[in-house]
Amino acid sequence: MSFLSKGVNWLKSQFEEAPEEDSYEEQERDEGEDVPAAGALPARSIRPQEVDIMVPGSYGDARRAVDALARGMTVIVVLNDNVDDEAASRFVDFMSGAVYMAHGDVMLLNDDVLICVPSTVDLHEDRLAFVSGIPTWKGP
């Protein structure tokens, strides 16, 4: 071999990486020492969805409904004849603002039932029930 070929081979060997073997050293532990368990993510706790059904007597009951919504509860407000029209309108406006701030959703049913849900609940409306010509089940 010539001097030049030896130099080229030496340069090639400098840039080639030899496969490294992984080494594992076991740590010594005392017999009384507990071995920590492998870290796993905790399972997401699933709590039941709570619903607060309220029949307000005055506009002042709106605070109780907003507090329940802030705790992550679904709030159903029944606005029958128990409040006058002006107070009911103010109640709906106040609840709509609270739901907006909580990034939730609100739906008015039958002009006297208000459903307010937090952002963790999806609220969907079934449009088929409102189409005329489709028979609906009246119940037993």
C-alpha positions in Angstrom: 0.0 0.0 0.0 1.1 3.4 -0.8 1.4 6.2 1.7 -1.6 8.0 0.0 -3.9 5.0 0.3 -3.0 4.6 4.0 -3.8 8.2 4.6 -7.2 7.9 2.9 -8.0 4.8 4.9 -7.0 6.5 8.1 -9.3 9.5 7.3 -12.2 7.3 6.5 -11.8 5.5 9.8 -11.9 8.8 11.6 -15.3 9.7 10.2 -17.0 6.3 10.3 -18.8 5.7 13.6 -18.5 2.4 15.1 -21.8 1.0 16.4 -22.0 1.6 20.1 -23.5 -0.9 22.5 -25.8 0.4 25.1 -24.6 -0.2 28.6 -26.8 -0.6 31.5 -25.7 -0.2 35.1 -28.0 -1.4 37.8 -28.3 0.8 40.8 -27.9 -0.7 44.2 -30.8 -0.2 46.5 -31.2 -0.9 50.2 -33.6 -3.7 51.0 -35.9 -1.4 53.0 -36.2 1.2 50.2 -39.4 1.2 48.1 -38.9 1.1 44.4 -40.9 3.9 42.8 -43.6 2.8 40.3 -43.4 3.8 36.7 -44.9 7.2 36.1 -48.2 6.9 34.4 -50.7 9.6 33.7 -53.6 9.5 36.1 -56.9 8.5 34.6 -59.3 11.4 34.0 -61.9 11.3 36.7 -65.4 11.2 35.3 -67.9 12.9 37.5 -71.6 12.8 36.8 -73.0 15.8 35.1 -75.2 17.7 37.5 -78.3 19.7 36.5 -79.8 22.5 38.6 -83.5 23.0 37.8 -84.8 26.3 39.2 -88.1 28.2 39.2 -87.1 31.8 40.1 -89.4 33.9 42.1 -87.6 37.2 41.3 -84.8 38.7 39.4 -82.5 38.2 42.4 -82.5 34.4 41.9 -80.3 34.9 38.8 -77.2 35.0 41.0 -77.9 31.5 42.2 -78.3 30.3 38.6 -75.0 32.0 37.6 -73.2 30.4 40.6 -74.4 27.0 39.6 -73.2 27.6 36.0 -69.8 28.7 37.3 -69.5 25.4 39.2 -69.9 23.6 35.8 -73.6 22.6 36.3 -76.2 22.7 33.6 -79.0 25.1 34.7 -82.6 24.8 33.5 -84.7 27.8 34.4 -88.5 27.5 34.3 -90.0 31.0 33.7 -93.8 30.3 34.0 -96.2 32.7 35.7 -94.0 33.0 38.7 -92.2 36.1 37.4 -93.6 39.0 35.4 -92.6 39.6 31.8 -90.2 42.4 32.6 -88.3 40.4 35.2 -88.2 37.3 33.0 -86.7 39.4 30.2 -84.1 40.8 32.5 -83.4 37.3 33.8 -82.9 35.9 30.3 -80.6 38.9 29.4 -78.5 38.4 32.6 -78.2 34.6 32.1 -77.3 35.1 28.4 -74.4 37.5 29.4 -73.2 35.0 32.1 -73.2 32.1 29.6 -71.4 34.3 27.1 -68.7 35.1 29.6 -68.4 31.4 30.6 -68.1 30.4 26.9 -71.2 28.2 27.3 -74.4 27.9 25.4 -78.0 28.9 26.0 -81.3 27.9 24.5 -84.8 29.2 25.0 -87.5 26.5 24.7 -91.2 27.2 24.5 -90.8 30.8 25.5 -90.6 29.9 29.2 -87.8 27.3 29.7 -84.2 28.5 29.5 -81.3 25.9 29.3 -77.8 27.2 30.1 -74.9 24.9 29.8 -71.2 25.4 30.6 -68.4 25.1 27.9 -67.9 21.4 28.8 -71.4 20.5 27.5 -72.5 20.5 23.9 -76.0 21.7 23.3 -77.6 20.6 20.0 -81.1 21.2 18.7 -83.0 18.6 16.8 -84.5 20.5 13.8 -86.6 17.6 12.6 -89.2 18.1 15.3 -90.1 21.6 13.9 -90.6 20.5 10.3 -94.3 20.3 9.5 -95.7 17.1 8.0 -93.6 14.8 10.0 -95.7 12.9 12.6 -94.5 13.2 16.1 -95.1 10.8 19.0 -97.4 12.2 21.6 -96.7 9.7 24.3 -98.9 7.1 26.0 
